[in-house]
Amino acid sequence: MCKEFYKTKDELFESWSKDGIVLNKDDFLNHYQDLLHKINVIDQNTFLQDADNDQRKVQSEIFESFSKSNSLKNSLTKDEFFEFYKEKLKDLLKIHYVIGIDVGGTNTDLVILKMPEVKIMSKCKVPTTADIKSGLKNGIITALKKDVQEKTQKEFGKFKEIQIEMISSILIGTTAFVNSVIQRSENLKKVQVIRISGPSTTSLYPFIDFPNDLRERIEGDFQFTKEECKNLKLTEPSNKNDKCIYLSGGFNHNGSFESTKFDVDQVKKVMFELVKHYRNNKISVLNIAVTGVFASVNKEQELKVQRIASKIFNKEKIRFTISLSHKLGGLGLIERENATIVNASLREYAFKTVKSFTKAFKELGFKNKFYFTTNDGTLASSDYIEKFPVFTFSSGPINSLRGAGFLVREKNYIVADIGGTTCDVGEIKNYCPTESKAFISIGGIRLNAKMINVKSIGLGGGSKIKFDNRFCKIGPESVGYKLTTEDGGQAFGGMYLTTTDVALKLGYCITNCNFNYMKVDSIRASEEECIQAKNEILVLIKKCVESVKTNSANVPLVLVGGGSCIVPIKELKKKLKDVGISEVYLPHDFDVANAIGAAITKISEKNSTIVDGGSIKIKSHIKKKLIFDAIEKAVKRGAIKEFTTVTELTESPMAYTNDGSLELFVKVVGSLNLRLLKNNRENQKKINNLEENSMQSENRCFEESFDSYLTDEDIVENTNNASVINIEAEHIENTVDFLKNTEMIAVPDLKRNEWNLSLQDIKFIALGGSILGSGGGGSPYMFFLICKDLLEQGKKIRVISPSDMEEEDLAVPVAFFGAPNCIFEKLCNLKEIVNSFEAIKGYYNNDKNIKYVVSAEVGGLNSLVPLALAAIYGIPVVDADLMGRAFPKVSMTILAINNQQVLPISLADDHDNVFVVPKIHENDQEVLETHFRNICGLISNTASIALSPISKDQIQNFGVKYSLSKCWRIGRSILSARKNREDFMKVLENEENASLLIKGKIIECRRVIENAYNIGFVIIQGDSFDENDKTFYNKFYRICIQNENLLAQEVDKVINNETKIVQFVPKFGENLCCTPNLISIVDVDTFDAILCEDLKFGIKVLVFSMPSPTGYDNEKALKVVGPQGFKYQGKNENLKNWSLNQEYKKMKGGYVVRESLIAKYETNF
């Protein structure tokens, strides 16, 4: 029988009372549970946090708790108790042992840790075998025998006792799945994608942002013909290369009603067609990815598709997997679907991989449950990973970061984890891994999972080296686990030159690698070629370090992973000196850092929903239920309920929704319940149902039938398949890497005075537009993909200067309209912008001389909307807009403020609904705004608008000239600063008269939806993040928001003596900045613009201002777009204490107007 690993109350009291410190047993036992809660805050995982402050706080609470009950010796001081507490903290648990395992593409690393002191008792590294199972068994046996023979014979006794009685848990990290994606391995299977969306999403079809080679590997071959789509009442794809099946359905933003009616018969017919395809093409397993619009809010339709498909496929004896998007991500359909597709592609391989693990442990006699580490550094059961392998993608890097932190105990450092196949580089700041922002990119695929910020390249100990015309190319192909075989490196009799061969030939390979049968003389590459390869290794590592390093401060680089033997450390230190690396460490036990990180992990669970803006009581009830459900899920996964706490709780209002909708998100983290670990695998399945019971009985039949089909030959699956597709290195990079291919910037057609945009130009414009959005306007990414797709179709996007318009020609201002969160979920099919544009043309019976389009606002996604429309119609875009930034209302355009005609105005959605307003009573713009917001709320809060055509004279007098050129320049400046680690603010100060306002960390964020607007504020605690710069230290600031950032002011922190409520009261005097000047909030490290809806506690930010366009520098305009125009007199309860100086101050230097890029094109980067 397995022993319990937690000490009983009596055992703990006996231990604590030996020194006479704790006197009263009854009082001690009464405080036992409270003690457990508090100790949990500072357990062995806290080396990644600012542990000192946390420990002092918790220790003080425990001391006071015991002192009040007279449970402690009277003469005991707090400091004495702290010292005692530090020693006795370990006594909560009995001595036990944890096996940490990291299964890489080349090697399997193992450690045995003695707990709770987290002491390394044994370690080993063995080759990862083709069947996984053999390598695992060899590693565990080697580690345990080594431990018995060398270290702990007296403690352990016999080998068998260690397995059954002393090993509490087996915790595994693996890069098997992510390596399959990076290498485009044959482990990736074809996937049929199904969207439940009707016609809404067709312009942004599945795989649109996948690298081409990965798309070819994964995308299924099945495609309905036009006639079949018509017969089945399916939406026909708009692109001939789109093989997605578009089912009727999808929900509104709050899940309350269907976008198009879900059709059960349609689903059945589609599934029977897939059965025919399965049989005709002799497919082994049919993998399906299902994504519904707003499925993360209402999962009902996705579950219906799953139930119908499962019933039909099981009846027809079809082997299949179904991955549902609502289980894999939140709002943001493209990123959530990408995760679903990749997950579906890996599920067959995941099932076989977990089967191999299970068989290995069973043959060794282990009955323990085993867990996998996941993307956020927490644990998931084997059952969970069978269904969701995508959640392990970043587990290897985060395990190495945790392991490196355990080994070096530095506060700030960079880690390079070099395995056999890949090199993953990440940064630790203040003990914590830096997280990715809104999305991450793995293998060139953009996902919306929250992961650590890691740069991955195909460089490892087994990476193949090729020379082409004296050019050296390393990776991403790797010999992997075959390195020391005849199919591996030349030093071991193989045919391939690898990075390890180079290190051996040049004599810098770390000697403790213990390679057997090594013959350096058999390495056929010349010394000159090896030196060239070594230099390329240094260049690749330097690029990775530069990309993750977020400031110029000197920090050490910590090398971990078995592949670190390929690095010449002294030369690397010299190479990295100019990028702020003070030292290069190779710590003891560097080769098993991943396994150490895996062994010190916790369990987490997440939950989210969208709720209507109801009463406070209703919201509070939903929030409590959300937390309760998340904790219950975590407990089912093996967490201790008492040790499970909320680590993240956010309320994100959804702007432009007329029902005050909120997105609620909660994350809980809990310690692993060792009492559950004695259960065998059969009991484990009863305890750990991670699919929320949504996997119906029909689909469980699939699991059983899938299992029964598997043989030992199926399980012998290569984790690092040698026959990989040759891929370009850029596919390992971010899909939207703005720093690549700068030589492809288009040259203008000088004969026609036109600027033909390249993809690189559009990237610059998109980034600059996000800055000019001033926190609003939405991310341009969606329309960046649309523009990219249009360019690939052979369309051209042409820009002209306002001065080159003919006097009689007109331009139609266009924009997307609605809630950004809804837009990125609902996407678009381009009918919106086409129909709104056509409605204006039709209103004038095409008599008007409409030759151009122009942006209604250049901030956010609307910087790119006119580019897409121009490409469709083959007409130019005018280098101008009507705001020079983003504002929430049409009435805030300079055109409308100056009483220029904006009517007729049209609004169109994705279902061919078109509304035209030719006139309104007394030209009341507020009536128009309210009317359109109400209509938009009925059509999922997404639409497109087009205004009355405007002339050359109107653009020059009542528009903002050259705003696309301004976006381009700002975007280029940001990326240049990021690339060269320059001071971004100095560049903007010189080029745009920008002014730095605030640097610090967000400590409070309050937002409400009022009249469809996101209204509220954030409090920022000043911090220059530099010990020598105290400019912002210990100061507090408030940014006031109404969809955009509108006011910045310094505030005092005031604590009410009676209520103890903290308030932030504006300082006397002028505000730092106010609308219509632009106030932009960006990430302090990357300079990425942060939208108002993405502002959250803990984000480190830089806030700066830029002058408003000259059209807003007058009394008439300020009444509309100044502070008083936004009614900041205390209408909202949260804003009553605002002290506003409503006098607008023009910024020093004023708005910068440069020539259009067409007039003077800039090619210097």
Secondary structure, 3 states (H helix, E strand, C coil): CCCCCECCHHHHHHHHHCCCCECCHHHHHHCHHHHHHHHHHCCCCHHHCCHHHHHHHHHHHHHHHHHHCCCECCCCCHHHHHHHHHHHHHHHECCEEEEEEEECCCEEEEEEEEECCCEEEEEEEEECCCCCHHHHHHHHHHHHHHHHHHCCHHHHCCHHHHHHHHEEEEEEEECHHHHHHHCCCCCCCCEEEEEECCCCCCCCCCCCCCCHHHHHHHECCCCCCHHHHHHCCCECCCCCCCCCEEECCCECCCCCCECCCCCHHHHHHHHHHHHHHHHHCCCCCEEEEEEECCCCCCCHHHHHHHHHHHHHHHHCCCCEEEEEHHHCCCCCHHHHHHHHHHHHHHHHHHHHHHHHHHHHHHHHCCCCCEEEECCCCEEEEHHHHHHCHHHHCCHHHHHHHHHHHHHHCCCCEEEEEECCCCEEEEEEECCEECECCCCEEECCEEECCCCECEEEECCCCCEEEEEECCEEEEEEEECHHHCCCCCCEHHHCCCECEHHHHHHHHCCCCHHHCCCCCCHHHCCCCHHHHHHHHHHHHHHHHHHHHHHCCCCCCEEEEEECHHHHHCCHHHHHHHHHHHCEEEEECCCCHHHHHHHHHCCCEEEEEEEEEECCCCHHHHHHHHHHHHHHHHHHHHHCCEEEEEEEEEEEEEEECCCCCCCCEEEEEEEEEEECHHHHHCCHHHHHHHCCCCCCCCCHHHHHHHHHHHHHCCHHHHCCCCCCCCCCCCCHHHHCCCCCCCCCHHHCCCCECCCCEEECCHHHHHHHHHHHHHHCCCCCCCCHHHHHHHHHHHHCCCCCEEECHHHCCCCCEEEEEEEEECHHHHHHHCCCCHHHHHHHHHHHHHCCCCCCEEEEEECCCCHHHHCHHHHHHHHHCCCEEEEECCCCCCCCHHHCHHHHCCCCCCCEEEECCCCCEEEECCCHHHCHHHHHHHHHHHHHHCCCEEEEECCCEEHHHHHHHCEECHHHHHHHHHHHHHHHHHHCCCHHHHHHHHHCCEEEEEEEEEEEEEEEECCEEEEEEEEEECCCCCCCCCCCCCEEEEEEECCEEEEEEEEEEECCCCCCEEEEECCCCCCEECCCEEEEEECCCCCECCHHHCCCCCEEEEEEECCCHHHCCHHHHHHHCHHHHCCCCCCHHHCCCCCCCCCCCCCCCCCCCCCCCCCCCCCC
